[in-house]
Amino acid sequence: MDEIKNPDPVEKAARQKALSELLRSWEEEGDEQEQKETWEILRKALEEDPVSI
């Protein structure tokens, strides 16, 4: 749990990149409306805690 609260910057950047790649893959498949809703939720969360790469 400490890793989530105080993540290593390198690990945090790696998770951010993995999330970005996952979101891109979702863009190509599945329900479009659900993807838009999910993207909005994730985008807002990322805006609250941006990652510098």
N, C-alpha and C positions, 0 to 999 in steps of 0.2 A: 504494500500500500504506500510506503514511503516513496517508491519510484514514481508513483502517479503524482504525488504532491510535490516532490522535488526531483523531477526527471533530469537525467544527464542531458545536456544540450545536444549531444551527438545522437543519443537514443531518441530524443524528442523529435529531432529533425528527420530521423529515419522513419519514425511512426507517421509523421506528417506526410512524408513522401509516399509511404505505403497507402495511406488514406487517400491521397490525391490520385494515385494509380487505380485504386479500387473504385473511386467515384467515376473516373473516366471509363472504366470497364462497364459500370452500370449504365452509363449514357447510351451504350450500344445495345442493351438488352432490357427486357422487362417492360413493365407498365409505365408509360410516360408520365402520367399524372402522379403516380406514387413516387417516381424518381424526382420530379420537381419539388414535391413536398419534402422529401428526405433531404434533398440538396439545400433547400432553404433553412431547414433546421441545422444542418451541419455547417452551413455558411455562417449563420449567426453565432454558433458556438466558436468557430474559428476566429471570427472577428473579435470576440470577447477575449480570446487568448491566442493572439497571433504568434507564429513561429518565425524567427529570423534564420534564414539559411545562408 
